[in-house]
Every structure is written in structure tokens, then in C-alpha cells.
Amino acid sequence: MTHKPQIKIAATYMRGGTSKGVFFRLQDLPEAAQQPGTARDQLLLRVIGSPDPYGKQIDGMGGATSSTSKTVILSKSARPEHDVDYLFGQVSIDKAFVDWSGNCGNLSAAVGAFAISGGLVDPARVPRDGVAVVRVWQANIGKTIIAHIPVTNGEVQETGDFELDGVTFPAAEVQLEFMDPAAEEEGAGGSMFPTGQLVDDLDVPGVGTLKATMINAGIPTIFINADAVGYTGTELQDAINGDAKALAMFETIRAYGALRMGLIKDLSEAATRQHTPKVAFVAPPAAYVSSSGKPVAADDIDLLVRALSMGKLHHAMMGTAAVAIGTAAAIPGTLVNLAAGGGERKAVRFGHPSGTLRVGAEAVQQNGEWSVKKAVMSRSARVLMEGWVRVPA
């Protein structure tokens, strides 16, 4: 019996923020995978090594965590005032499923660099030395991201001394502006607060009635208070990811929150929408030791936040969830704002399992509706490997 040889596809393996993913130019994908659909999903699943009942993704490029089971497809943008279209696919580890329902804020930091190096940005827009401003259309959620990419001698500069908690080595700083970050999710009516309330009573069978701030900004996110579910906000991954009962509880909260936000019409749909919404818990500042052993003092932060992604506690913080945190912190009365001490603020520094992160956002209220023009944060990015990825035909 003869077997077809593997096919090879031009690809780049990149770190962006605290995530890693396989990046493709749309034009380099096999023709059948250049359109959304089953062929594309099957290709990306095989590239990453999913579905894997062992949960290790040994036979693919994935790293067996939500932060490392990611794919990106980029193409030149036909949209006015944009350079590149960015499509993100979150690949499930144990299921044959690619979730296209949201963005990855961390990998957003790598999009500009890849776009420049891949010839997707007009060379006239790239200075020989300085900062290239790459205008990104985030196709999953229909939003604009402005990436400020350092350039030296006409090449993307990746090395530098910017340190990001959750990433071991320093690199060049990439500033990201998430423009008008309130997500226009289907069923959410285009509102930042789809329920119309800054804080809701969320009834969760088997858990109880929880105070919750449900917000569409960066990515749909459900915020609850840590103490309401028996936590302090200083937890690291093992405290939750090794507790099957806790993970089931958070998934139940996520499902009922998704229903309340109008993101799903039936609870059963939550299983096919793993990437969104996120669920996070917040608490006032407290001292703890991060996962790297670095002490975080209560005075170093405005609040504590722990967030779950793809059913597990995240090792640091998703970039899109950081946008949601910054946005909610800027609006007096949300649970995030109250955990940070209340009042008006234009930036917030929060503690996560790997350390701290600062995100800025300015909120304004007009005719009773809150809006945020942009959220700003710094990340870093680096090419880890480039060439071809191979998959069985």
C-alpha cells in the first residue's frame, strides 16, 4: 500500500506576548484552505497536532496549552486605512475544533512584525530606522489594532531590553492600541455591557447567585469576585488546574454567563464556543509569589486578576482579557473597578500568576452609554523558527 507524501507549507513559528503560534500568509495555504471551512480547519488541526486524546500534541506544533495551541492567517488588507487582515484560530487540544469566535491579544503583538517581514505592508510605510505603524484589521471581531513595530536598518527589530512577566527573556517593546475595543458580538446588540448593567446577579445552578460584570471589550469576559467562589485572587495554575471540581464550576459559570450575554442561545452551545467568553475572578491587592518565584507586593498592583482560557487557568493573562480588565477598571462601579479601589482611572496595573501587567484605557459616558476609544498595552514578539511546516496529505 502506497501512502501520499507530506505536503509542505511556508510558515513561521512566532512568540507574541505570552503566547506562541504558527503564522501563515493566506496566499501560501493550499487552495482548498484559502477559504473558511472544513478543509482549513482540518489543515490547522493537523499542523498543531489535534485532536490529541493524550493532551500533549506530540505530533504537531502545539504546546499542549491554550497559550501554545494557536494559528494565525494574514493577508494584505483591501480595507481603506489598513495594511493587513489578521485572522486568529484557537485550536482545541483534545477536540477536532478550531474556534474563530475571538482574537488573541498576545499574538497581536507578532502580527505587525510578520506582516512587514512577509511583504504584506507597503515598503514605503516602513522607515529605515524608527517605528513602523502597522494598521491591522482584526477579522474575527471586526476591530482595528494599531501596532508600533521598532525597525532598525530596514528590518524588524526583535531584540531589546523590554521585560514582560510570563516571558523569560527580554525583547524589543511593541506597543499595541486596541481601537474602539467594545466587541460587537452577535446577540450582544453592539453594547459594551450586553445586559445593560455594570453588575448583574448571575444565577448559576450548583454554585449560587454571583455578582458579575459581563463586558464586551477586547474579548467577551465574565468577571466575578474571587471570594464569592472561595478564592483569594493570589492563586497560581496548580491550585485550580489540578482541581477537576473547580474547573467544572468555572465552565458552568462561563456557560450561564454566555447565555446571559446573548452569545449563545442554548447552554449546549457553550461546548462549541470554547474561546469566548472568558471567565475571570478579581480581588483587591495582596502580596504573593509569582510562578517564577518573583515576589509581587500589594503596593505594586491595583488589583488581582486570574483568568481561565480554554477551560484552564491561564499562566499569565490573555492580551484580549487585559483589554477587558483595563476597560472595566476605567468604568466606576464594575467589579474590576471596585477591586481596584473604585473611582475614575486611566490605567491599571494588575497582578496575574506570572507577575504584573499595566494596561491603559479611557472611558467616557454619553447618553448613559459607556465607550472606550482605545486600550493600550506593551508586549513583545519574536520569530522562533521559519521555513515550512509539513502535514500528511
C-alpha positions as a LaTeX table, in Angstrom:
\begin{tabular}{lrrr}
\hline
Residue & $x$ (\AA) & $y$ (\AA) & $z$ (\AA) \\
\hline
Met1 & 0.00 & 0.00 & 0.00 \\
Thr2 & 1.42 & 3.37 & $-1.00$ \\
His3 & 0.94 & 6.49 & 1.08 \\
Lys4 & 0.99 & 10.01 & $-0.21$ \\
Pro5 & 4.00 & 12.11 & 0.81 \\
Gln6 & 3.61 & 15.01 & 3.20 \\
Ile7 & 2.85 & 18.45 & 1.84 \\
Lys8 & 4.91 & 21.41 & 2.98 \\
Ile9 & 3.55 & 24.89 & 3.58 \\
Ala10 & 5.52 & 28.08 & 4.18 \\
Ala11 & 5.04 & 29.06 & 7.82 \\
Thr12 & 6.63 & 30.96 & 10.68 \\
Tyr13 & 6.56 & 29.95 & 14.33 \\
Met14 & 6.35 & 33.07 & 16.48 \\
Arg15 & 6.03 & 34.16 & 20.06 \\
Gly16 & 3.72 & 37.09 & 20.62 \\
Gly17 & 3.36 & 38.31 & 24.21 \\
Thr18 & 2.90 & 35.23 & 26.41 \\
Ser19 & 1.62 & 33.04 & 23.56 \\
Lys20 & 3.09 & 31.11 & 20.64 \\
Gly21 & 1.51 & 30.25 & 17.32 \\
Val22 & 2.04 & 29.15 & 13.73 \\
Phe23 & 1.70 & 32.07 & 11.29 \\
Phe24 & 0.72 & 31.73 & 7.64 \\
Arg25 & 0.23 & 34.08 & 4.74 \\
Leu26 & $-3.16$ & 33.32 & 3.21 \\
Gln27 & $-1.57$ & 33.02 & $-0.24$ \\
Asp28 & 0.75 & 30.22 & 0.98 \\
Leu29 & $-2.03$ & 27.92 & 2.17 \\
Pro30 & $-3.25$ & 25.09 & $-0.09$ \\
Glu31 & $-6.02$ & 26.39 & $-2.33$ \\
Ala32 & $-8.77$ & 24.49 & $-0.50$ \\
Ala33 & $-7.66$ & 26.05 & 2.81 \\
Gln34 & $-7.64$ & 29.60 & 1.50 \\
Gln35 & $-11.37$ & 29.79 & 2.20 \\
Pro36 & $-13.05$ & 29.31 & 5.60 \\
Gly37 & $-14.43$ & 25.85 & 6.11 \\
Thr38 & $-13.69$ & 22.22 & 6.86 \\
Ala39 & $-10.52$ & 21.98 & 4.73 \\
Arg40 & $-8.93$ & 24.92 & 6.51 \\
Asp41 & $-9.89$ & 23.65 & 9.95 \\
Gln42 & $-8.61$ & 20.14 & 9.24 \\
Leu43 & $-5.30$ & 21.52 & 7.99 \\
Leu44 & $-4.75$ & 23.70 & 11.07 \\
Leu45 & $-5.74$ & 20.88 & 13.42 \\
Arg46 & $-3.13$ & 18.63 & 11.79 \\
Val47 & $-0.47$ & 21.36 & 11.88 \\
Ile48 & $-0.97$ & 21.85 & 15.63 \\
Gly49 & $-1.41$ & 18.12 & 16.39 \\
Ser50 & $-5.07$ & 17.98 & 17.39 \\
Pro51 & $-7.29$ & 16.35 & 18.42 \\
Asp52 & $-4.97$ & 14.53 & 20.80 \\
Pro53 & $-6.56$ & 12.25 & 23.41 \\
Tyr54 & $-3.20$ & 12.21 & 25.20 \\
Gly55 & $-3.40$ & 16.02 & 25.55 \\
Lys56 & 0.26 & 16.52 & 24.53 \\
Gln57 & 0.15 & 17.49 & 20.80 \\
Ile58 & 3.36 & 15.49 & 20.29 \\
Asp59 & 2.67 & 15.02 & 16.57 \\
Gly60 & 2.27 & 18.71 & 15.81 \\
Met61 & 3.45 & 22.23 & 16.53 \\
Gly62 & 1.17 & 22.81 & 19.53 \\
Gly63 & 2.49 & 23.01 & 23.06 \\
Ala64 & $-0.47$ & 21.37 & 24.81 \\
Thr65 & $-1.72$ & 24.58 & 26.46 \\
Ser66 & $-4.24$ & 27.19 & 25.37 \\
Ser67 & $-1.33$ & 29.67 & 25.02 \\
Thr68 & 0.52 & 27.46 & 22.54 \\
Ser69 & $-2.30$ & 25.90 & 20.50 \\
Lys70 & $-2.81$ & 28.83 & 18.17 \\
Thr71 & $-2.77$ & 29.67 & 14.47 \\
Val72 & $-2.76$ & 32.94 & 12.54 \\
Ile73 & $-3.59$ & 33.68 & 8.90 \\
Leu74 & $-2.57$ & 37.06 & 7.46 \\
Ser75 & $-3.25$ & 38.74 & 4.12 \\
Lys76 & $-2.94$ & 42.19 & 2.58 \\
Ser77 & $-5.97$ & 44.23 & 3.53 \\
Ala78 & $-8.39$ & 45.58 & 0.95 \\
Arg79 & $-9.89$ & 47.81 & 3.64 \\
Pro80 & $-9.14$ & 51.54 & 3.47 \\
Glu81 & $-6.58$ & 52.74 & 6.03 \\
His82 & $-5.48$ & 49.19 & 6.90 \\
Asp83 & $-2.34$ & 47.28 & 5.95 \\
Val84 & $-3.13$ & 43.70 & 6.88 \\
Asp85 & $-6.07$ & 41.44 & 7.74 \\
Tyr86 & $-5.45$ & 39.23 & 10.78 \\
Leu87 & $-7.46$ & 36.07 & 11.38 \\
Phe88 & $-6.89$ & 34.04 & 14.54 \\
Gly89 & $-7.76$ & 30.37 & 15.10 \\
Gln90 & $-7.71$ & 28.89 & 18.62 \\
Val91 & $-7.15$ & 25.17 & 18.16 \\
Ser92 & $-8.71$ & 22.82 & 20.68 \\
Ile93 & $-6.25$ & 20.34 & 22.16 \\
Asp94 & $-8.49$ & 17.30 & 22.64 \\
Lys95 & $-11.33$ & 18.01 & 20.21 \\
Ala96 & $-11.48$ & 18.36 & 16.42 \\
Phe97 & $-12.39$ & 22.00 & 16.69 \\
Val98 & $-10.96$ & 25.40 & 15.72 \\
Asp99 & $-12.61$ & 28.35 & 17.46 \\
Trp100 & $-12.80$ & 31.50 & 15.31 \\
Ser101 & $-15.01$ & 33.47 & 17.73 \\
Gly102 & $-12.40$ & 35.85 & 19.16 \\
Asn103 & $-9.00$ & 37.50 & 18.91 \\
Cys104 & $-5.67$ & 36.66 & 20.56 \\
Gly105 & $-4.31$ & 39.87 & 22.06 \\
Asn106 & $-0.90$ & 38.37 & 22.76 \\
Leu107 & $-0.31$ & 37.15 & 19.21 \\
Ser108 & $-1.49$ & 40.57 & 18.01 \\
Ala109 & 1.98 & 41.74 & 19.06 \\
Ala110 & 3.57 & 39.48 & 16.43 \\
Val111 & 1.23 & 40.38 & 13.57 \\
Gly112 & 2.95 & 43.63 & 12.60 \\
Ala113 & 6.41 & 42.09 & 12.53 \\
Phe114 & 5.26 & 39.12 & 10.45 \\
Ala115 & 3.36 & 41.40 & 8.08 \\
Ile116 & 6.43 & 43.57 & 7.45 \\
Ser117 & 8.81 & 40.64 & 7.01 \\
Gly118 & 6.29 & 38.79 & 4.84 \\
Gly119 & 5.87 & 41.66 & 2.37 \\
Leu120 & 2.28 & 42.38 & 3.38 \\
Val121 & 2.98 & 46.02 & 4.29 \\
Asp122 & 3.80 & 48.67 & 1.68 \\
Pro123 & 7.59 & 49.18 & 1.98 \\
Ala124 & 7.01 & 52.93 & 1.70 \\
Arg125 & 5.29 & 52.74 & 5.11 \\
Val126 & 8.32 & 51.15 & 6.77 \\
Pro127 & 11.08 & 53.55 & 7.88 \\
Arg128 & 14.72 & 52.53 & 7.62 \\
Asp129 & 15.12 & 53.37 & 11.30 \\
Gly130 & 12.40 & 54.20 & 13.78 \\
Val131 & 8.93 & 52.82 & 14.39 \\
Ala132 & 6.65 & 51.37 & 11.71 \\
Val133 & 2.95 & 51.89 & 12.35 \\
Val134 & 1.09 & 48.83 & 11.09 \\
Arg135 & $-2.69$ & 49.16 & 10.79 \\
Val136 & $-4.24$ & 45.77 & 11.48 \\
Trp137 & $-7.83$ & 44.71 & 10.75 \\
Gln138 & $-8.76$ & 42.02 & 13.29 \\
Ala139 & $-11.09$ & 39.94 & 11.15 \\
Asn140 & $-12.52$ & 37.73 & 13.92 \\
Ile141 & $-14.15$ & 40.62 & 15.76 \\
Gly142 & $-14.08$ & 43.38 & 13.15 \\
Lys143 & $-11.82$ & 45.78 & 15.03 \\
Thr144 & $-8.69$ & 47.84 & 14.33 \\
Ile145 & $-5.38$ & 47.31 & 16.11 \\
Ile146 & $-2.51$ & 49.75 & 15.67 \\
Ala147 & 0.88 & 48.07 & 16.17 \\
His148 & 4.04 & 50.12 & 16.69 \\
Ile149 & 6.93 & 47.99 & 15.43 \\
Pro150 & 10.58 & 49.02 & 16.02 \\
Val151 & 12.70 & 48.96 & 12.84 \\
Thr152 & 16.49 & 49.09 & 12.51 \\
Asn153 & 18.31 & 49.19 & 9.15 \\
Gly154 & 15.03 & 48.48 & 7.39 \\
Glu155 & 14.45 & 45.24 & 9.33 \\
Val156 & 12.08 & 44.48 & 12.18 \\
Gln157 & 14.00 & 44.77 & 15.44 \\
Glu158 & 13.19 & 41.87 & 17.74 \\
Thr159 & 15.91 & 42.15 & 20.38 \\
Gly160 & 15.77 & 44.66 & 23.22 \\
Asp161 & 15.55 & 45.11 & 26.95 \\
Phe162 & 11.78 & 45.20 & 27.41 \\
Glu163 & 10.72 & 42.65 & 30.02 \\
Leu164 & 7.27 & 41.05 & 30.09 \\
Asp165 & 6.17 & 38.95 & 33.04 \\
Gly166 & 5.39 & 35.46 & 31.78 \\
Val167 & 8.23 & 35.59 & 29.22 \\
Thr168 & 11.69 & 34.55 & 30.40 \\
Phe169 & 13.88 & 36.67 & 28.11 \\
Pro170 & 13.75 & 40.39 & 27.23 \\
Ala171 & 12.97 & 41.60 & 23.70 \\
Ala172 & 12.01 & 44.75 & 21.80 \\
Glu173 & 8.89 & 46.55 & 23.02 \\
Val174 & 5.83 & 46.53 & 20.77 \\
Gln175 & 3.08 & 48.96 & 21.73 \\
Leu176 & $-0.45$ & 47.96 & 20.77 \\
Glu177 & $-3.50$ & 50.19 & 20.54 \\
Phe178 & $-6.82$ & 48.32 & 20.52 \\
Met179 & $-9.16$ & 50.83 & 18.91 \\
Asp180 & $-12.81$ & 51.05 & 20.00 \\
Pro181 & $-12.38$ & 47.71 & 21.81 \\
Ala182 & $-16.02$ & 47.09 & 22.77 \\
Ala183 & $-16.74$ & 43.93 & 20.78 \\
Glu184 & $-19.81$ & 43.90 & 18.56 \\
Glu185 & $-20.77$ & 40.32 & 19.37 \\
Glu186 & $-23.76$ & 38.68 & 17.77 \\
Gly187 & $-26.63$ & 38.82 & 20.22 \\
Ala188 & $-24.94$ & 41.47 & 22.33 \\
Gly189 & $-26.51$ & 44.35 & 20.46 \\
Gly190 & $-23.16$ & 46.05 & 19.97 \\
Ser191 & $-23.21$ & 47.15 & 23.61 \\
Met192 & $-20.19$ & 47.07 & 25.88 \\
Phe193 & $-22.46$ & 45.79 & 28.65 \\
Pro194 & $-24.89$ & 43.42 & 26.89 \\
Thr195 & $-27.19$ & 43.10 & 29.92 \\
Gly196 & $-27.36$ & 46.87 & 30.32 \\
Gln197 & $-25.88$ & 46.64 & 33.82 \\
Leu198 & $-22.37$ & 47.22 & 35.21 \\
Val199 & $-23.01$ & 44.47 & 37.77 \\
Asp200 & $-25.56$ & 41.66 & 37.48 \\
Asp201 & $-26.81$ & 38.89 & 39.72 \\
Leu202 & $-25.85$ & 35.77 & 37.76 \\
Asp203 & $-27.72$ & 32.64 & 38.82 \\
Val204 & $-25.53$ & 29.57 & 38.38 \\
Pro205 & $-27.15$ & 26.23 & 39.37 \\
Gly206 & $-24.98$ & 24.33 & 41.80 \\
Val207 & $-22.88$ & 27.43 & 42.52 \\
Gly208 & $-25.32$ & 30.11 & 43.61 \\
Thr209 & $-26.11$ & 33.69 & 42.70 \\
Leu210 & $-22.91$ & 35.57 & 41.89 \\
Lys211 & $-22.27$ & 39.26 & 41.38 \\
Ala212 & $-20.85$ & 39.54 & 37.85 \\
Thr213 & $-19.62$ & 42.21 & 35.48 \\
Met214 & $-20.17$ & 40.96 & 31.93 \\
Ile215 & $-18.39$ & 43.07 & 29.36 \\
Asn216 & $-17.66$ & 43.01 & 25.63 \\
Ala217 & $-14.28$ & 44.73 & 25.29 \\
Gly218 & $-11.22$ & 43.11 & 23.74 \\
Ile219 & $-12.98$ & 39.81 & 24.23 \\
Pro220 & $-16.29$ & 38.97 & 25.93 \\
Thr221 & $-15.43$ & 38.43 & 29.60 \\
Ile222 & $-17.32$ & 37.49 & 32.77 \\
Phe223 & $-15.77$ & 38.96 & 35.92 \\
Ile224 & $-16.69$ & 37.64 & 39.35 \\
Asn225 & $-15.29$ & 38.28 & 42.83 \\
Ala226 & $-12.66$ & 35.76 & 43.97 \\
Asp227 & $-14.09$ & 35.42 & 47.47 \\
Ala228 & $-17.53$ & 34.55 & 46.09 \\
Val229 & $-16.14$ & 31.25 & 44.80 \\
Gly230 & $-13.72$ & 30.53 & 47.64 \\
Tyr231 & $-10.51$ & 32.05 & 46.27 \\
Thr232 & $-8.20$ & 34.92 & 47.25 \\
Gly233 & $-7.00$ & 36.02 & 43.81 \\
Thr234 & $-3.39$ & 35.04 & 44.58 \\
Glu235 & $-3.74$ & 31.51 & 43.17 \\
Leu236 & $-1.28$ & 30.01 & 40.70 \\
Gln237 & $-2.13$ & 27.48 & 37.99 \\
Asp238 & $-1.78$ & 24.29 & 40.03 \\
Ala239 & $-4.29$ & 25.47 & 42.64 \\
Ile240 & $-7.06$ & 25.37 & 40.05 \\
Asn241 & $-5.94$ & 23.31 & 37.07 \\
Gly242 & $-5.42$ & 20.28 & 39.28 \\
Asp243 & $-8.93$ & 20.58 & 40.71 \\
Ala244 & $-11.48$ & 18.99 & 38.38 \\
Lys245 & $-14.37$ & 20.21 & 40.52 \\
Ala246 & $-13.14$ & 23.83 & 40.31 \\
Leu247 & $-12.69$ & 23.64 & 36.54 \\
Ala248 & $-16.22$ & 22.25 & 36.15 \\
Met249 & $-17.55$ & 25.08 & 38.32 \\
Phe250 & $-15.85$ & 27.75 & 36.21 \\
Glu251 & $-17.11$ & 26.15 & 33.00 \\
Thr252 & $-20.65$ & 26.21 & 34.39 \\
Ile253 & $-20.26$ & 29.89 & 35.29 \\
Arg254 & $-18.92$ & 30.56 & 31.79 \\
Ala255 & $-21.82$ & 28.78 & 30.12 \\
Tyr256 & $-24.51$ & 30.59 & 32.12 \\
Gly257 & $-22.69$ & 33.91 & 31.61 \\
Ala258 & $-22.51$ & 33.31 & 27.85 \\
Leu259 & $-26.25$ & 32.66 & 27.82 \\
Arg260 & $-26.94$ & 35.82 & 29.82 \\
Met261 & $-24.72$ & 37.86 & 27.49 \\
Gly262 & $-26.62$ & 36.64 & 24.45 \\
Leu263 & $-23.54$ & 34.94 & 22.98 \\
Ile264 & $-25.30$ & 31.57 & 22.85 \\
Lys265 & $-28.98$ & 30.66 & 22.64 \\
Asp266 & $-28.73$ & 27.34 & 24.46 \\
Leu267 & $-26.36$ & 26.04 & 27.14 \\
Ser268 & $-25.29$ & 23.18 & 24.89 \\
Glu269 & $-23.66$ & 25.70 & 22.53 \\
Ala270 & $-21.03$ & 26.64 & 25.13 \\
Ala271 & $-19.07$ & 23.47 & 24.36 \\
Thr272 & $-18.59$ & 24.59 & 20.75 \\
Arg273 & $-17.53$ & 28.10 & 21.76 \\
Gln274 & $-14.54$ & 27.40 & 23.99 \\
His275 & $-12.52$ & 30.53 & 23.24 \\
Thr276 & $-15.22$ & 33.00 & 24.26 \\
Pro277 & $-16.38$ & 34.27 & 26.63 \\
Lys278 & $-13.57$ & 34.24 & 29.17 \\
Val279 & $-14.24$ & 33.97 & 32.89 \\
Ala280 & $-12.02$ & 35.77 & 35.41 \\
Phe281 & $-12.04$ & 36.47 & 39.12 \\
Val282 & $-10.81$ & 39.63 & 40.82 \\
Ala283 & $-9.72$ & 40.69 & 44.29 \\
Pro284 & $-8.15$ & 43.74 & 45.98 \\
Pro285 & $-4.32$ & 43.90 & 46.07 \\
Ala286 & $-2.44$ & 41.34 & 48.14 \\
Ala287 & 1.15 & 40.11 & 48.20 \\
Tyr288 & 2.01 & 36.78 & 46.57 \\
Val289 & 4.88 & 34.95 & 44.92 \\
Ser290 & 4.57 & 34.58 & 41.15 \\
Ser291 & 5.09 & 31.31 & 39.29 \\
Ser292 & 8.71 & 32.28 & 38.57 \\
Gly293 & 9.39 & 32.83 & 42.28 \\
Lys294 & 9.35 & 36.60 & 41.95 \\
Pro295 & 7.61 & 38.37 & 44.88 \\
Val296 & 4.75 & 40.71 & 43.98 \\
Ala297 & 4.00 & 43.29 & 46.69 \\
Ala298 & 0.48 & 44.58 & 47.30 \\
Asp299 & 1.80 & 48.10 & 46.69 \\
Asp300 & 2.97 & 47.08 & 43.20 \\
Ile301 & $-0.56$ & 46.49 & 41.91 \\
Asp302 & $-4.04$ & 47.96 & 41.87 \\
Leu303 & $-5.86$ & 44.61 & 41.97 \\
Leu304 & $-5.51$ & 40.86 & 41.45 \\
Val305 & $-6.94$ & 39.06 & 38.42 \\
Arg306 & $-6.93$ & 35.39 & 37.48 \\
Ala307 & $-8.49$ & 34.30 & 34.18 \\
Leu308 & $-9.33$ & 31.00 & 32.55 \\
Ser309 & $-8.79$ & 30.22 & 28.88 \\
Met310 & $-9.96$ & 27.07 & 27.08 \\
Gly311 & $-11.02$ & 25.57 & 30.39 \\
Lys312 & $-7.79$ & 26.13 & 32.34 \\
Leu313 & $-6.32$ & 28.91 & 34.49 \\
His314 & $-4.01$ & 30.96 & 32.25 \\
His315 & $-0.34$ & 31.10 & 33.20 \\
Ala316 & $-0.27$ & 34.89 & 32.80 \\
Met317 & $-3.01$ & 36.97 & 31.14 \\
Met318 & $-4.57$ & 36.84 & 27.70 \\
Gly319 & $-3.98$ & 40.13 & 25.89 \\
Thr320 & $-7.63$ & 40.49 & 24.97 \\
Ala321 & $-8.67$ & 39.85 & 28.58 \\
Ala322 & $-6.17$ & 42.54 & 29.62 \\
Val323 & $-8.09$ & 44.93 & 27.35 \\
Ala324 & $-11.31$ & 43.88 & 29.11 \\
Ile325 & $-9.64$ & 44.43 & 32.50 \\
Gly326 & $-8.35$ & 47.89 & 31.56 \\
Thr327 & $-11.71$ & 48.88 & 30.10 \\
Ala328 & $-13.73$ & 47.64 & 33.07 \\
Ala329 & $-11.29$ & 49.26 & 35.52 \\
Ala330 & $-11.86$ & 52.62 & 33.83 \\
Ile331 & $-15.63$ & 52.47 & 34.43 \\
Pro332 & $-16.67$ & 53.29 & 38.02 \\
Gly333 & $-18.86$ & 50.64 & 39.60 \\
Thr334 & $-17.75$ & 47.48 & 37.78 \\
Leu335 & $-16.36$ & 44.65 & 39.90 \\
Val336 & $-12.93$ & 45.25 & 38.35 \\
Asn337 & $-13.07$ & 48.95 & 39.20 \\
Leu338 & $-14.25$ & 48.25 & 42.74 \\
Ala339 & $-11.49$ & 45.67 & 43.34 \\
Ala340 & $-9.00$ & 48.36 & 42.27 \\
Gly341 & $-10.41$ & 50.76 & 44.85 \\
Gly342 & $-13.15$ & 52.44 & 42.82 \\
Gly343 & $-13.22$ & 55.90 & 41.27 \\
Glu344 & $-12.01$ & 57.11 & 37.90 \\
Arg345 & $-8.74$ & 55.87 & 36.45 \\
Lys346 & $-6.97$ & 55.92 & 33.07 \\
Ala347 & $-4.69$ & 52.94 & 33.67 \\
Val348 & $-4.49$ & 49.91 & 35.92 \\
Arg349 & $-1.69$ & 47.54 & 36.94 \\
Phe350 & $-2.92$ & 44.11 & 37.91 \\
Gly351 & $-1.30$ & 41.01 & 39.34 \\
His352 & $-1.56$ & 37.72 & 37.43 \\
Pro353 & 0.06 & 34.31 & 38.07 \\
Ser354 & 3.31 & 35.26 & 36.29 \\
Gly355 & 3.64 & 38.81 & 37.63 \\
Thr356 & 2.13 & 42.16 & 36.74 \\
Leu357 & 0.81 & 43.96 & 33.68 \\
Arg358 & $-0.22$ & 47.56 & 33.05 \\
Val359 & $-2.97$ & 48.47 & 30.60 \\
Gly360 & $-4.38$ & 51.90 & 29.87 \\
Ala361 & $-7.93$ & 52.79 & 28.85 \\
Glu362 & $-10.01$ & 55.96 & 29.00 \\
Ala363 & $-13.76$ & 55.62 & 29.33 \\
Val364 & $-16.40$ & 58.23 & 28.56 \\
Gln365 & $-20.14$ & 58.15 & 29.21 \\
Gln366 & $-22.55$ & 59.67 & 26.70 \\
Asn367 & $-26.32$ & 59.43 & 26.92 \\
Gly368 & $-25.96$ & 56.81 & 29.64 \\
Glu369 & $-23.77$ & 54.55 & 27.46 \\
Trp370 & $-20.11$ & 53.87 & 28.25 \\
Ser371 & $-17.50$ & 53.78 & 25.50 \\
Val372 & $-13.74$ & 53.44 & 25.33 \\
Lys373 & $-11.89$ & 54.84 & 22.32 \\
Lys374 & $-8.83$ & 52.67 & 22.78 \\
Ala375 & $-6.92$ & 50.46 & 25.19 \\
Val376 & $-3.12$ & 50.50 & 25.17 \\
Met377 & $-0.53$ & 47.98 & 26.35 \\
Ser378 & 3.02 & 46.91 & 25.59 \\
Arg379 & 4.06 & 43.38 & 24.61 \\
Ser380 & 6.97 & 41.88 & 22.71 \\
Ala381 & 7.33 & 39.39 & 19.87 \\
Arg382 & 9.97 & 37.24 & 18.23 \\
Val383 & 10.38 & 34.81 & 15.34 \\
Leu384 & 11.26 & 31.42 & 16.79 \\
Met385 & 11.53 & 29.46 & 13.54 \\
Glu386 & 10.70 & 29.95 & 9.90 \\
Gly387 & 10.53 & 27.77 & 6.82 \\
Trp388 & 7.92 & 25.10 & 6.13 \\
Val389 & 5.54 & 23.13 & 8.25 \\
Arg390 & 4.75 & 19.64 & 6.97 \\
Val391 & 1.49 & 17.72 & 7.25 \\
Pro392 & 0.33 & 14.39 & 5.79 \\
Ala393 & $-1.52$ & 14.94 & 2.53 \\
\hline
\end{tabular}
